[in-house]
Amino acid sequence: MSFDERVLLAARTRFHNPGAERAVAGFSRLGQHGAVWLAIGVGGWAIDARRRAQWRRATGTVAGTYALNTAIKQIVRRPRPQLPGLPALTSTPTQLSFPSAHASTSVAGAISYARLGLPAVPLIVLAKGLALSRLYLGVHYPSDILAGGLLGALVAEVAR
């Protein structure tokens, strides 16, 4: 068993009960297609008229990260993890795993919105939670999460 598979197995078998699994699956849906990050950006754009251009750019960074992530998935074509006897606990829009769009959009969003003055700690907690929820639910390998996070950080830095 690879290191990726051992970490995934640990995440998929520890601290699980039906209530926790439902809660994590519901929470994880916030990150689907970068939705919560796009909503934060649109909210900032709507509320902060003085900095609309910066909010539009930051929101575009999240959307661009998602698009780039999707393109990379199509090139790499790594299948989602399959652990014997431990099916994934949520559905996914594709059967492709690398890199994690939850991780990439979360990191890009957290960095971009913190630069605009939103409190960094809650953004980081949200980003980490969304990324790690994918391990708990069994739909990503740890390396998918790491690669997604690095992609999000890179895009946020380039967009800066």
C-alpha positions as CSV (number, residue, x, y, z in Angstrom):
1,M,0.0,0.0,0.0
2,S,1.4,3.4,-0.9
3,F,1.8,6.3,1.5
4,D,-1.1,8.0,-0.2
5,E,-3.3,5.0,0.3
6,R,-2.3,4.5,3.9
7,V,-3.2,8.2,4.8
8,L,-6.4,7.9,2.9
9,L,-7.3,4.7,4.7
10,A,-6.7,6.3,8.1
11,A,-8.8,9.3,7.1
12,R,-11.6,7.0,5.8
13,T,-11.7,4.8,8.9
14,R,-11.2,7.2,11.9
15,F,-13.8,9.4,13.6
16,H,-16.6,8.1,11.4
17,N,-20.2,7.7,12.4
18,P,-23.4,8.4,10.4
19,G,-23.9,11.8,11.8
20,A,-20.4,13.0,11.3
21,E,-20.4,11.6,7.7
22,R,-23.6,13.5,6.9
23,A,-22.2,16.7,8.4
24,V,-18.9,16.5,6.5
25,A,-20.6,15.6,3.2
26,G,-22.9,18.6,3.7
27,F,-20.1,20.9,4.6
28,S,-18.0,19.6,1.6
29,R,-20.8,20.6,-0.8
30,L,-20.0,24.2,0.0
31,G,-16.8,23.8,-2.0
32,Q,-18.3,22.1,-5.0
33,H,-17.1,24.0,-8.1
34,G,-15.6,26.7,-5.8
35,A,-19.2,27.8,-4.9
36,V,-18.6,29.2,-1.4
37,W,-15.5,31.1,-2.6
38,L,-17.3,32.5,-5.6
39,A,-20.1,33.5,-3.3
40,I,-17.7,35.3,-0.9
41,G,-16.2,37.2,-3.9
42,V,-19.6,38.2,-5.3
43,G,-20.6,39.3,-1.8
44,G,-17.5,41.4,-1.4
45,W,-18.1,42.9,-4.9
46,A,-21.7,43.8,-3.9
47,I,-20.9,45.3,-0.5
48,D,-17.5,47.0,-1.2
49,A,-18.3,49.4,-4.0
50,R,-15.0,51.3,-3.5
51,R,-13.0,48.1,-4.3
52,R,-15.2,46.4,-6.9
53,A,-12.4,46.0,-9.3
54,Q,-10.2,44.2,-6.8
55,W,-13.1,41.9,-5.7
56,R,-13.8,41.1,-9.4
57,R,-10.2,40.2,-9.9
58,A,-10.1,38.1,-6.7
59,T,-13.3,36.3,-7.7
60,G,-11.9,35.8,-11.2
61,T,-8.8,34.2,-9.6
62,V,-11.0,31.6,-7.9
63,A,-12.9,31.0,-11.2
64,G,-9.7,30.8,-13.2
65,T,-8.2,28.3,-10.7
66,Y,-11.2,26.1,-11.0
67,A,-11.0,26.2,-14.8
68,L,-7.2,25.4,-14.8
69,N,-7.8,22.6,-12.3
70,T,-10.5,21.1,-14.5
71,A,-8.1,21.2,-17.5
72,I,-5.3,19.6,-15.5
73,K,-7.7,16.8,-14.5
74,Q,-8.5,16.1,-18.1
75,I,-4.8,15.9,-18.9
76,V,-3.7,13.8,-15.9
77,R,-6.8,11.6,-15.8
78,R,-6.0,10.0,-12.4
79,P,-9.0,8.0,-11.2
80,R,-10.7,8.6,-7.9
81,P,-9.5,6.4,-5.0
82,Q,-11.1,3.0,-4.5
83,L,-10.5,1.4,-1.1
84,P,-11.9,-2.2,-0.9
85,G,-15.0,-2.2,1.3
86,L,-14.9,1.5,1.8
87,P,-16.9,3.3,-0.9
88,A,-16.8,7.1,-1.2
89,L,-19.2,8.8,1.0
90,T,-20.3,11.5,-1.5
91,S,-20.8,11.8,-5.2
92,T,-18.4,13.7,-7.4
93,P,-18.9,15.6,-10.7
94,T,-16.2,13.5,-12.4
95,Q,-14.3,10.3,-11.8
96,L,-11.1,12.2,-12.0
97,S,-9.1,12.9,-8.9
98,F,-5.9,14.9,-9.5
99,P,-5.7,17.7,-8.5
100,S,-8.4,18.5,-6.0
101,A,-10.6,21.4,-7.1
102,H,-11.8,21.9,-3.5
103,A,-8.2,22.4,-2.4
104,S,-7.2,24.6,-5.3
105,T,-10.2,26.9,-5.2
106,S,-10.0,27.1,-1.4
107,V,-6.4,28.1,-1.3
108,A,-6.8,30.6,-4.1
109,G,-9.9,32.1,-2.4
110,A,-8.4,32.3,1.0
111,I,-5.2,34.0,-0.2
112,S,-7.1,36.4,-2.6
113,Y,-9.7,37.4,-0.1
114,A,-7.2,37.8,2.8
115,R,-5.3,40.2,0.6
116,L,-8.5,42.3,0.4
117,G,-8.7,42.5,4.2
118,L,-11.0,39.6,5.2
119,P,-9.7,37.9,8.4
120,A,-7.2,35.3,7.3
121,V,-7.7,32.8,10.1
122,P,-11.4,32.0,9.3
123,L,-10.5,31.8,5.6
124,I,-7.7,29.4,6.3
125,V,-9.9,27.3,8.6
126,L,-12.6,27.1,5.9
127,A,-10.0,26.2,3.2
128,K,-8.4,23.5,5.3
129,G,-11.7,22.1,6.3
130,L,-13.0,21.9,2.7
131,A,-9.8,20.3,1.5
132,L,-9.6,17.7,4.2
133,S,-13.3,16.9,3.9
134,R,-12.4,15.2,0.6
135,L,-10.0,12.8,2.3
136,Y,-12.6,12.0,5.1
137,L,-15.2,11.3,2.4
138,G,-12.8,9.1,0.4
139,V,-12.8,11.0,-2.9
140,H,-9.2,12.2,-3.0
141,Y,-5.8,11.0,-2.2
142,P,-3.6,13.2,0.0
143,S,-1.4,14.0,-3.0
144,D,-4.5,15.3,-4.9
145,I,-5.1,17.7,-2.0
146,L,-1.5,18.8,-1.8
147,A,-1.3,19.4,-5.5
148,G,-4.6,21.3,-5.5
149,G,-3.4,23.5,-2.7
150,L,-0.1,24.3,-4.5
151,L,-2.0,25.0,-7.7
152,G,-4.3,27.5,-5.8
153,A,-1.4,29.2,-4.2
154,L,0.5,29.5,-7.5
155,V,-2.5,31.0,-9.3
156,A,-3.2,33.4,-6.5
157,E,0.4,34.5,-6.6
158,V,0.4,34.9,-10.4
159,A,-2.8,36.9,-10.2
160,R,-1.4,39.2,-7.6
